[in-house]
Amino acid sequence: MEISNVNVFDLKEKYGTPLYIFDAAHIKNIMKLYKDNFKSNQFETEILYASKAFNVKEMIRLVKDNGLSLDCVSVGELYTALSVGFDPKKVYFHGNNKTYDDLLYIINNNVGTIVVDNLDELKCLSDILNNLKKSVNIIIRLNVGVEAHTHKFIVTAHVDSKFGVIYNSNDFKEMLDIINNNKYINFMGFHSHIGSQIFDLACFKSALEKLIGYCKDFKEELVLNIGGGYGVHYTNEDKPIPFDIVSKTLIETCENLLKENNVKIKKLAIEPGRSIVAEAGYTLYTIGYTKKTPNKEYYFIDGGMTDNIRPALYGAKYDCDIVGKENLVKDHTVTIAGKCCESGDLIIENYKLPEAKQGDLLITYTTGAYGYSMSSNYNKALTPAVVFVDNGKSKLAVKRQTLEELIEREL
Ligand SMILES: *Cc1c(COP(=O)(O)O)cnc(C)c1O
């Protein structure tokens, strides 16, 4: 088995397991798909990589080299980006509870746009700007009452979200007052992010309809950022829309709505995270012991919920193979269990695989998003190494954590 022309057994020899493997060529292709197709001759466009999906220096370098902008949700993500020279002007900073210190750090580091989530935040921001006598661009995160998740989406008065404000609510009106009375705040437009792993683009139309309707109340042309959430292929249950089609559809939908409403906007932005990295990521494990119980057969791996929490957290499904045995008869129904002291530490349940023996390599697919970024040291597991492969070459991006590093901060 090869990934971007690099042999997987060689990767195991060189870097050990568990190992996160990222196909850089694949990531670059997807970025290009978005860039080539998410454009319009009626308004500017901007593609931000939502870095919470996978934020390490080597990934940020790829984003930078491929000309995308960046979405950060924490000072840690921003710090990582700045450490590789990412242009802060191309950063949008999110979060429902940015502290005073966070805002200070963001402003002092010249972040391009702050996505203001609520009234209290805007008050805090306004005070800081008055003190510093410094200007920033902001967009307001709106709760547009559209909530989407995978195959379902709901358009309701979903009023209780922790994210965003409701258009024309009292809080919103007060926010406009603050903006109008503070010359340091450049109000640019609106943001909405309606969910993740979405396969039905109609929900973005619903959200855009709302946002474009609101634009009518403003004289200036606004920036609209419609978030991310474009679905990817984990297993055959998932039927993602190719990202060039996603891009074109969103642009067309927006252009049509602008025409219908006789409105102009300055810019349309999207924030894909998962769809840029998920399918480019693999996790490689070594199988240790196997075990049969009356109703189950287990293959135990040398990682688990510490490197991939998604199955335990929300029942996420994955495909996998035993490396070098992809084409053997899959006549064992097995459960892939990690080595943590939790019965729920199962990566894949009741899955057809060939017979495995100790020392075989197991590879899980589509682990590039929310895998490494959600990893933990539970049970004092060491965080695995991350390697990037590209056209026959491999490059270590994150070193495997050592035992010394594990207790480095403990006094
Ligand atoms: C998580 C998130 C994204 C990215 O979502 P994906 O499902 O990874 O594409 C974009 N914008 C905001 C505000 C988010 O919270």
The ligand as an SDF file (V2000), in Angstrom:
LIG
                    3D

 15 15  0  0  0  0  0  0  0  0999 V2000
  -15.8970   24.3100   12.8710 C   0  0  0  0  0  0  0  0  0  0  0  0
  -16.1350   25.5390   12.1160 C   0  0  0  0  0  0  0  0  0  0  0  0
  -15.8460   25.5950   10.7470 C   0  0  0  0  0  0  0  0  0  0  0  0
  -15.3610   24.3940    9.9540 C   0  0  0  0  0  0  0  0  0  0  0  0
  -16.2780   23.3620    9.9250 O   0  0  0  0  0  0  0  0  0  0  0  0
  -15.9360   22.0390    9.0730 P   0  0  0  0  0  0  0  0  0  0  0  0
  -17.0740   21.1220    9.3500 O   0  0  0  0  0  0  0  0  0  0  0  0
  -14.6450   21.5040    9.6040 O   0  0  0  0  0  0  0  0  0  0  0  0
  -15.8220   22.4530    7.6460 O   0  0  0  0  0  0  0  0  0  0  0  0
  -16.0010   26.8010   10.0940 C   0  0  0  0  0  0  0  0  0  0  0  0
  -16.4460   27.9080   10.7630 N   0  0  0  0  0  0  0  0  0  0  0  0
  -16.7370   27.8740   12.0690 C   0  0  0  0  0  0  0  0  0  0  0  0
  -17.2030   29.1030   12.7350 C   0  0  0  0  0  0  0  0  0  0  0  0
  -16.6030   26.7090   12.7950 C   0  0  0  0  0  0  0  0  0  0  0  0
  -16.9160   26.6820   14.0850 O   0  0  0  0  0  0  0  0  0  0  0  0
  1  2  1  0
  2  3  1  0
  2 14  2  0
  3  4  1  0
  3 10  2  0
  4  5  1  0
  5  6  1  0
  6  7  2  0
  6  8  1  0
  6  9  1  0
 10 11  1  0
 11 12  2  0
 12 13  1  0
 12 14  1  0
 14 15  1  0
M  END
$$$$
